């Protein structure tokens, strides 16, 4: 898998954890099951470190995608982008090494990764 794609996927997971940690309803739900988010600073530090690993043009695209959509990376399952539910062209979808290259959906602009069929 493309190393930049791996960083983007990890960033998306970290951003989701930060969002949930800052959401009062999520905090109440976590408290009910005995889970407490106490180290939000570590998540912020990890986010900053991961953002630093992105190449400058990809970091810029990531920032725009995050502001616009909230999500950054979406799966492609059965040739369908799960960001906008549009069919991905076969020229891209049919390649054997599609996760080794960083692709964005032509329709919604999100970064794509393929789930093996």
N, C-alpha and C positions, 0 to 999 in steps of 0.2 A: 504494500500500500504506500502511496505517496506520503513522505514524511510531513509535508505541510497539511495534508488532509488529516493525518493522525492528530496533529496539533489542533486543527479546527474542531474535530470531534471532541477532543478533551476540553477545549475551551467552552464548547456548547454545554457539556456536562457541568463544568464549574459554574457557568452563568446560571444554569437552572438551580444548582444548589444555593447560590447566593440569593437568587430571587425567592426561593422557598424560605430561606432563613430570615429574610426581611418581611415576609408576609405574615401578618398577625394570625390569620386563620390557620396557616400551616404550623405556626409555632404552638398554637393551642392543641392541634391534632397531634403534633410530635410529643407534647407534654403528657397527653393522655396515655401514650404508649410507653412512656418512660425515656424518651429520647430528647436530648436538649442540645441545641446548637450553641456551643460556647466559644468556638474559635473561628469566628468570621474573618478575622485578620489573616489567618492562614489561607483561607480561600481566596481572599483578595490578592495576597502575595503570589499564590499559584497562578491566578489569572494574569497578573502582570508579567510573571516569568514566561508563561506560555505566549502571551502577546509579543514578547520580545523575541521569541523564536520564529515568528512569522517574517517572511521576506517583505520588504516595504510595500510593493504593489499589492500583495495579498493582504497585508495588514489594513491597507486603505479600503480594499473591497470588503474585508471582514467587518470593518467599522460601519460602512454604509449598509451592509446586509443586516447587521445587528440592530441598527437604529430603525430600519424600515420594517423588518419582519419579526425581530425578537429571536427567531431561530436563525441558525447560520448554515447548518448542513442538514440535508434531508436524504433519505434513502431513495433509491430507484428499485422498485420491485415490479417484476413482469413488464419492464420497459416504461413504467409510469413514474413520473416525478411525484413524490409524496409531499411536495411543497405546494404545487398548483394542480396536480392530477392531470397533467398533459403528457402525452406520449413522447418519449425521447426518440429522436431520429435514429434509425438503424445504423447509420454510419458511426455513431458514437456508441450506441447500446450494444452493437454486435462485436465490438473489439474485445479480444481476450484479456488485454491488459488495461482495461478501462479504469481500474482503481489506482493504477500507477501514474496516471495523469490527472491533474486537477481540472475538473469540468464544472461549469456553471450551467444551470438550466437557462435555455434561451428565452423562456417565457417569464419565469419569476425571478431569475437571477441568483437563486441560492446555489451553494456548493453542493455537489452530488457525490454520493458513494453508492456502489452497487452491492446489493445483497445477493450472494450466490444463489443460483436457481436450483 
